């Protein structure tokens, strides 16, 4: 192996190590054990339904899987229906996830870690401009 190849291999290993460190620092923290989570569903007409969820799972999908359906996406589980109400993507309808502070989540339900006492909203939304 010549010196140029060794340098390239060393650079690749360093890059791989840096990527691993970044992943370990930025990955979402999960919590073990039983969790009680409140999920409020807001429908198109503004009416609400509150679900008190209990799970031993680590992610939001574990708490809501009994009343949502959807599909996997590059951002995690993408919710297409809640409590029997389906969003129609041809009409720019979708279900948006919010945390207890009213902040829109940037991850899907399968990528959102939960802890005991958390609250979330799943809001029927029309339009992709936000």
Residue pairs with C-beta under 8 A, 6 or more apart in sequence:
1 9
28 107
28 111
28 112
28 113
29 113
30 58
30 59
30 113
31 58
31 113
31 114
31 115
31 116
32 58
33 56
33 116
34 54
34 55
34 56
34 116
35 54
35 55
35 56
35 57
35 63
35 114
35 115
35 116
35 117
35 118
36 52
36 53
36 54
36 116
36 117
37 52
37 53
37 54
37 55
37 60
37 63
37 114
37 116
37 117
37 118
37 119
37 120
38 50
38 51
38 52
38 53
38 118
38 119
38 120
39 50
39 51
39 53
39 63
39 64
39 119
39 120
39 121
39 122
40 48
40 49
40 50
40 51
40 119
40 120
40 121
40 122
41 48
41 49
41 50
41 51
41 67
41 82
41 83
41 121
41 122
41 123
42 48
42 121
42 122
42 123
42 124
43 49
43 83
43 85
43 124
44 85
44 93
44 124
44 126
49 83
51 64
51 67
53 63
53 64
54 63
55 62
55 63
55 114
56 62
57 63
57 114
58 113
58 114
59 109
59 110
59 111
59 112
59 113
59 114
60 97
60 109
60 110
60 112
60 113
60 114
60 120
61 68
61 76
61 77
61 108
61 109
61 110
61 112
62 114
63 114
64 109
64 122
67 82
67 83
68 79
68 81
68 82
68 95
68 109
68 122
69 79
69 80
69 81
70 77
70 78
70 79
70 80
70 81
70 109
71 77
71 78
71 80
72 78
72 110
73 108
75 106
75 107
75 108
75 111
76 107
76 108
76 109
76 110
76 111
76 112
77 108
77 109
77 110
77 111
78 108
79 95
79 97
79 108
79 109
79 122
80 86
80 87
80 89
80 94
80 95
81 87
81 95
82 95
82 122
82 124
85 124
87 93
87 94
87 95
87 124
91 126
92 126
92 127
92 128
93 124
93 125
93 126
94 125
94 128
95 122
95 123
95 124
95 125
96 104
96 122
96 123
96 125
96 130
97 104
97 105
97 108
97 109
97 112
97 120
97 121
97 122
97 123
98 104
98 105
98 120
98 121
98 122
98 123
99 105
99 118
99 119
99 120
100 118
100 119
100 120
102 121
104 130
105 112
105 120
112 120
